[in-house]
Amino acid sequence: MPAGSVTSQRGWLTPNVRTLSGVSFLQDAASELLYPVLPIFLTVTLGAPAAVVGAVEGVAEGFAALSKLVLGRLADGRAKRPFIALGYGLAALGKVLIAVATAWPVVLAGRGVDRVGKGIRGAPRDALLMVDVPREQRGRVFGFHRTADTAGAVVGPAIGLALYELLDHRLRPLLVIAVVPAVLSVLLVAAVREAPPDQASRQRVAVAGPAVLSPALRRLVVVLTLFSLVNFPDALLLLRAHDLGLSTAGVIGAYILYNAVYAGLSYPAGVVSDRLPRHRVFALGLALFAVGYLGLGLAGQPWLVFVILPLYGGFAACTDGVGKAWVSSLAPDDRQAGAQGLYQALSGGGILLAGLWAGLAWGGDGELPLLVSGGVAAVLAPALWLAGGSLGGIRPEERYALP
């Protein structure tokens, strides 16, 4: 039976899409259980300055970026499940290090190991998600995966908030509990199925050397990388919420609300990006980014965080899975891991630099970096809406070939 017939009968919700979405749900529940309390753990429990929060998250993203660049290229033409298992295993190990940390450099090491794991697993996992999925439905798949992943980011902090109240407002037990779903996610990787690598595909990748990008994909990666230079880690946004007067429980609650919006809108955003120009869905996300950053920069009352962060959740929904689907639709099937690795590596490198400069410029309240980044996004959003078609976003169903 032709491959297209199998695909049409099976639909886009393949066994690997379901399994990998479950893996991501568990891992994100673990990561996001500790993520909203990590800035407070660093600054209050361990006594680190605000600049360390930006540095820890920025350096962690840098580690992830470097590993994505190397592993994405390495995974093309090879079995991808071992990379995925290793990546999730390192993420679990990183959470163990954070749970036992008594000084902020240990947290830095734990976040570094965690993010290296993310870098190792990301591109191979995204490539396996695309197996047997038509290009015109890839936005839907990435949107579904992001919904499952971010649902973990709702469940994890919700459990964390309940336990925070039950455990007399102690932070460290939450860090220990976060290890459990992380380990479960590693075990679930065993259910992922993968056909043996095609020898002809391996030879094509080996002969071609470094991944060749089409002109449209090169332009896209450059533009999205430039934006990442003002997209600093969300840990600093949570620190801003705390600085505005929210309690630790309030910060966790606001973060749960943000992730609920992110999860709820990711799948619809992916579906829309399969039907409409992807650059316009992404531009809408940038507009919501501008609202989120400018709003937090100008906010004077803590209750405004519960209005602004959900709007910012729309940014993540309209850009994360949509960006991956955009890259996937512009890359050939045997270079999916390499293309995703390059895109995610360069974006992660940009976030590294953003975390460093924002942390250093944070000052007493973080208002300046928030306003600078929000202003840049406010300019980029209409520019991408009007001119983004040159990046290959007009016809998502079109098959883009290498030159």
C-alpha positions as CSV (number, residue, x, y, z in Angstrom):
1,M,0.0,0.0,0.0
2,P,1.4,3.4,-0.8
3,A,2.7,5.5,2.1
4,G,0.2,8.2,1.5
5,S,-2.7,5.7,1.9
6,V,-1.3,4.6,5.2
7,T,-1.0,8.2,6.4
8,S,-4.5,9.1,5.3
9,Q,-6.0,6.0,7.1
10,R,-4.0,6.5,10.3
11,G,-4.5,10.3,10.4
12,W,-2.2,12.7,12.1
13,L,-2.6,11.4,15.7
14,T,-0.1,8.5,15.3
15,P,1.0,6.2,18.1
16,N,4.3,8.2,18.5
17,V,2.4,11.5,18.6
18,R,0.3,10.1,21.5
19,T,3.3,8.5,23.3
20,L,5.7,11.4,23.0
21,S,3.0,13.8,24.1
22,G,2.5,11.7,27.2
23,V,6.3,11.7,27.8
24,S,6.4,15.5,27.5
25,F,3.4,15.9,29.8
26,L,5.2,14.0,32.6
27,Q,8.5,15.8,32.1
28,D,6.9,19.2,31.9
29,A,4.8,18.5,35.1
30,A,8.2,17.8,36.8
31,S,9.9,20.9,35.3
32,E,7.1,23.3,35.9
33,L,6.5,22.0,39.5
34,L,9.8,23.6,40.4
35,Y,10.2,26.3,37.8
36,P,7.9,29.0,39.3
37,V,9.5,28.6,42.7
38,L,13.1,28.4,41.4
39,P,13.7,32.2,41.2
40,I,12.4,32.5,44.8
41,F,14.5,29.5,45.9
42,L,17.6,31.2,44.4
43,T,17.0,34.7,45.8
44,V,15.3,34.0,49.1
45,T,16.5,30.5,50.3
46,L,20.0,30.6,48.8
47,G,20.5,34.4,48.9
48,A,21.5,34.9,45.2
49,P,21.1,38.3,43.6
50,A,18.5,38.8,40.7
51,A,21.4,38.8,38.2
52,V,22.0,35.2,39.1
53,V,18.5,34.2,38.1
54,G,18.9,35.6,34.6
55,A,22.4,34.1,34.4
56,V,21.3,30.6,35.6
57,E,18.4,30.5,33.1
58,G,20.4,32.1,30.3
59,V,23.4,29.7,30.7
60,A,21.0,26.8,31.0
61,E,19.4,27.7,27.7
62,G,22.9,28.1,26.2
63,F,23.7,24.6,27.1
64,A,20.5,23.4,25.5
65,A,21.2,25.5,22.4
66,L,24.7,23.9,21.9
67,S,23.5,20.4,22.4
68,K,20.6,21.0,20.0
69,L,22.9,22.1,17.4
70,V,25.1,19.1,17.7
71,L,22.5,16.4,18.3
72,G,20.0,17.6,15.7
73,R,22.6,17.1,13.0
74,L,23.8,13.8,14.5
75,A,20.3,12.3,14.7
76,D,19.6,12.7,11.0
77,G,19.9,9.3,9.4
78,R,20.2,7.5,12.8
79,A,17.9,5.9,15.4
80,K,16.4,8.7,17.4
81,R,14.9,6.9,20.4
82,P,18.2,6.5,22.2
83,F,18.8,10.2,22.0
84,I,15.3,10.9,23.4
85,A,15.8,8.5,26.3
86,L,19.2,10.0,27.1
87,G,17.8,13.5,27.0
88,Y,14.9,12.8,29.4
89,G,17.3,10.8,31.7
90,L,19.6,13.8,32.0
91,A,16.6,16.0,32.7
92,A,15.7,13.8,35.6
93,L,19.3,13.9,36.9
94,G,19.3,17.7,36.7
95,K,16.3,17.9,38.9
96,V,18.0,15.7,41.5
97,L,20.9,18.1,41.6
98,I,18.5,21.1,42.1
99,A,16.7,19.2,44.9
100,V,19.9,18.7,46.9
101,A,21.4,22.1,46.2
102,T,22.7,24.3,49.1
103,A,24.3,27.0,47.0
104,W,23.3,28.6,43.7
105,P,26.2,27.1,41.6
106,V,24.7,23.7,42.2
107,V,21.4,24.9,40.9
108,L,23.3,26.3,37.9
109,A,24.8,22.8,37.4
110,G,21.4,21.1,37.8
111,R,19.8,23.5,35.3
112,G,22.7,23.0,32.9
113,V,22.3,19.2,33.0
114,D,18.6,19.5,32.7
115,R,18.8,21.7,29.6
116,V,21.5,19.6,28.0
117,G,19.0,16.8,28.3
118,K,16.4,19.0,26.6
119,G,18.8,19.8,23.8
120,I,19.6,16.2,23.2
121,R,16.0,15.0,23.1
122,G,14.3,18.0,21.4
123,A,15.2,17.7,17.7
124,P,15.1,13.9,17.5
125,R,11.7,13.9,19.3
126,D,10.3,16.6,16.9
127,A,11.6,14.5,14.0
128,L,9.8,11.4,15.2
129,L,6.6,13.4,15.8
130,M,6.6,14.1,12.0
131,V,6.8,10.5,10.9
132,D,3.7,9.6,8.7
133,V,2.3,13.1,9.2
134,P,1.5,15.1,6.0
135,R,3.1,18.5,5.8
136,E,-0.2,20.3,5.7
137,Q,-1.1,18.8,9.2
138,R,2.2,19.5,11.0
139,G,1.0,22.6,12.7
140,R,-1.8,20.5,14.2
141,V,0.6,17.9,15.5
142,F,3.0,20.4,17.1
143,G,0.0,22.2,18.5
144,F,-1.3,19.0,20.1
145,H,2.1,18.1,21.4
146,R,2.5,21.6,22.9
147,T,-1.0,21.3,24.5
148,A,0.0,18.0,26.2
149,D,3.4,19.4,27.2
150,T,1.9,22.5,28.6
151,A,-1.0,20.6,30.4
152,G,1.9,19.2,32.4
153,A,2.9,22.8,33.2
154,V,-0.6,23.3,34.6
155,V,-0.8,20.1,36.6
156,G,2.8,20.4,38.0
157,P,2.5,23.9,39.5
158,A,-1.1,23.0,40.7
159,I,0.3,20.0,42.6
160,G,3.2,22.2,43.8
161,L,0.9,24.9,45.1
162,A,-1.2,22.4,47.0
163,L,1.9,20.8,48.5
164,Y,3.4,24.2,49.3
165,E,0.4,24.9,51.5
166,L,0.3,21.4,53.0
167,L,4.1,21.4,53.7
168,D,4.1,24.7,55.7
169,H,5.5,26.8,52.9
170,R,8.7,24.9,52.5
171,L,10.3,25.0,49.0
172,R,12.8,22.2,49.1
173,P,10.2,19.3,49.4
174,L,8.7,20.5,46.1
175,L,12.0,20.2,44.4
176,V,12.3,16.6,45.6
177,I,8.8,15.6,44.5
178,A,9.5,17.0,41.0
179,V,11.9,14.2,40.5
180,V,9.1,11.6,40.4
181,P,7.3,12.5,37.2
182,A,10.7,13.2,35.6
183,V,11.7,9.5,36.2
184,L,8.3,8.3,34.9
185,S,8.8,10.2,31.7
186,V,12.0,8.4,31.1
187,L,10.3,5.0,31.5
188,L,7.6,5.9,29.1
189,V,10.1,6.5,26.3
190,A,10.3,2.7,26.0
191,A,6.9,2.7,24.3
192,V,8.1,4.9,21.5
193,R,8.4,3.0,18.2
194,E,10.9,3.7,15.4
195,A,11.6,1.9,12.1
196,P,15.3,1.1,11.5
197,P,17.1,4.0,9.8
198,D,17.0,3.9,6.0
199,Q,20.5,3.2,4.7
200,A,20.0,5.4,1.6
201,S,18.9,8.3,3.9
202,R,22.0,7.9,6.0
203,Q,24.2,8.0,3.0
204,R,22.5,11.1,1.7
205,V,23.0,12.9,5.0
206,A,26.6,11.8,5.2
207,V,27.4,12.9,1.7
208,A,25.7,16.2,2.1
209,G,27.6,17.2,5.3
210,P,26.1,20.1,7.2
211,A,22.4,20.6,6.7
212,V,21.6,22.6,3.6
213,L,18.9,25.2,4.1
214,S,16.6,26.5,1.5
215,P,16.6,30.3,1.1
216,A,13.2,30.6,2.8
217,L,14.3,28.5,5.8
218,R,17.5,30.5,6.1
219,R,15.6,33.8,6.2
220,L,13.1,32.3,8.7
221,V,15.9,31.1,11.1
222,V,17.6,34.4,11.0
223,V,14.5,36.4,11.8
224,L,13.4,34.1,14.6
225,T,16.9,34.2,16.1
226,L,16.9,38.0,16.1
227,F,13.7,38.0,18.0
228,S,15.1,35.6,20.6
229,L,17.6,38.2,21.6
230,V,14.8,40.1,23.4
231,N,13.0,37.0,24.7
232,F,14.5,36.5,28.1
233,P,13.7,33.5,30.3
234,D,10.3,33.4,31.9
235,A,11.9,33.0,35.4
236,L,12.6,36.8,35.2
237,L,8.9,37.5,34.6
238,L,8.0,35.4,37.6
239,L,10.6,37.4,39.6
240,R,8.9,40.6,38.4
241,A,5.6,39.2,39.6
242,H,7.1,38.5,43.0
243,D,8.7,42.0,43.1
244,L,5.3,43.5,42.4
245,G,4.0,42.1,45.7
246,L,2.7,38.6,44.9
247,S,3.4,35.9,47.5
248,T,5.0,32.7,46.5
249,A,1.6,31.0,46.3
250,G,0.4,34.0,44.2
251,V,3.3,33.6,41.8
252,I,2.6,29.8,41.4
253,G,-1.1,30.6,40.9
254,A,-0.4,33.2,38.2
255,Y,2.0,30.8,36.5
256,I,-0.7,28.1,36.5
257,L,-3.1,30.5,34.8
258,Y,-0.5,31.4,32.2
259,N,0.1,27.7,31.4
260,A,-3.6,27.0,31.2
261,V,-4.0,29.6,28.5
262,Y,-0.9,28.4,26.8
263,A,-2.1,24.8,26.8
264,G,-5.7,25.7,25.8
265,L,-4.6,27.8,22.8
266,S,-1.7,25.7,21.5
267,Y,-3.7,23.2,19.5
268,P,-6.1,25.7,18.0
269,A,-3.1,27.9,17.0
270,G,-1.5,24.9,15.3
271,V,-4.7,24.1,13.4
272,V,-5.1,27.7,12.3
273,S,-1.5,27.8,11.1
274,D,-2.2,24.8,8.8
275,R,-5.0,26.8,7.2
276,L,-3.7,30.4,7.3
277,P,-0.3,31.9,6.7
278,R,1.9,30.8,9.5
279,H,3.7,34.2,9.7
280,R,0.5,35.9,10.7
281,V,-0.2,33.5,13.5
282,F,3.4,34.0,14.7
283,A,2.9,37.8,14.3
284,L,-0.1,37.7,16.5
285,G,2.0,35.9,19.1
286,L,4.6,38.7,19.0
287,A,1.8,41.2,19.5
288,L,0.8,39.3,22.7
289,F,4.4,39.2,23.7
290,A,4.6,42.9,23.5
291,V,1.4,43.3,25.6
292,G,2.9,40.9,28.2
293,Y,6.3,42.5,28.6
294,L,5.1,46.1,28.4
295,G,2.2,45.3,30.7
296,L,4.5,43.8,33.4
297,G,7.0,46.6,32.9
298,L,4.3,49.3,33.5
299,A,2.2,47.4,36.1
300,G,2.0,49.0,39.5
301,Q,-0.4,46.5,41.2
302,P,0.1,42.8,41.9
303,W,-3.4,41.8,40.7
304,L,-2.5,43.0,37.2
305,V,-0.2,40.0,36.9
306,F,-3.3,37.7,36.7
307,V,-4.5,39.7,33.7
308,I,-1.1,40.1,31.9
309,L,0.4,36.6,32.2
310,P,-2.6,34.9,30.6
311,L,-2.3,37.3,27.6
312,Y,1.4,36.4,27.5
313,G,0.3,32.7,27.4
314,G,-1.2,33.5,24.0
315,F,2.2,34.5,22.8
316,A,3.7,31.1,23.7
317,A,0.7,29.3,22.1
318,C,1.0,31.2,18.8
319,T,4.8,30.8,18.4
320,D,6.2,27.7,20.0
321,G,4.5,24.9,18.1
322,V,3.8,27.2,15.1
323,G,7.5,28.0,14.8
324,K,8.5,24.3,14.8
325,A,5.8,23.5,12.2
326,W,7.0,26.4,10.1
327,V,10.6,25.1,10.1
328,S,9.3,21.5,9.5
329,S,7.3,22.5,6.5
330,L,10.4,24.2,4.9
331,A,12.8,21.3,5.6
332,P,13.1,18.0,3.7
333,D,12.0,14.8,5.4
334,D,15.5,13.4,5.9
335,R,16.8,16.6,7.5
336,Q,14.0,17.2,10.0
337,A,16.2,16.7,13.1
338,G,19.0,18.8,11.7
339,A,16.7,21.7,10.8
340,Q,14.9,21.7,14.1
341,G,18.2,21.4,16.0
342,L,19.6,24.4,14.1
343,Y,16.5,26.6,14.6
344,Q,16.2,25.6,18.3
345,A,19.9,26.0,18.9
346,L,20.1,29.5,17.5
347,S,16.9,30.6,19.3
348,G,18.3,29.1,22.5
349,G,21.5,31.0,22.0
350,G,19.6,34.2,21.6
351,I,17.6,33.5,24.8
352,L,21.0,32.9,26.6
353,L,22.1,36.4,25.6
354,A,18.7,37.8,26.5
355,G,18.9,36.3,29.9
356,L,22.3,37.6,30.5
357,W,21.7,41.2,29.4
358,A,18.2,41.3,31.1
359,G,19.6,40.0,34.4
360,L,22.4,42.5,34.4
361,A,20.0,45.4,33.5
362,W,17.3,44.2,36.0
363,G,18.2,46.7,38.7
364,G,15.6,46.8,41.5
365,D,12.4,46.0,39.7
366,G,13.2,44.8,36.1
367,E,11.2,47.6,34.5
368,L,13.8,48.7,32.0
369,P,14.5,45.3,30.3
370,L,10.8,44.5,30.1
371,L,10.0,47.8,28.4
372,V,12.9,47.4,26.0
373,S,11.9,43.9,24.9
374,G,8.2,44.7,24.8
375,G,9.0,47.8,22.6
376,V,11.1,45.7,20.1
377,A,8.3,43.1,19.8
378,A,5.7,45.9,19.3
379,V,7.7,46.9,16.2
380,L,8.4,43.3,14.9
381,A,4.8,42.1,15.1
382,P,3.3,44.4,12.4
383,A,6.5,44.0,10.3
384,L,6.1,40.2,10.3
385,W,2.4,40.4,9.7
386,L,3.0,42.5,6.5
387,A,6.2,41.1,5.2
388,G,6.4,37.6,6.7
389,G,5.3,36.0,3.4
390,S,8.9,36.3,2.2
391,L,9.8,33.7,4.9
392,G,7.7,31.0,3.3
393,G,4.6,31.3,5.4
394,I,1.9,32.0,2.8
395,R,1.0,28.4,1.8
396,P,1.5,25.9,4.6
397,E,0.4,23.1,2.4
398,E,3.1,23.7,-0.2
399,R,6.0,21.3,-0.4
400,Y,9.2,23.3,-0.1
401,A,12.2,21.7,-1.8
402,L,15.9,22.4,-1.4
403,P,17.4,24.5,-4.2
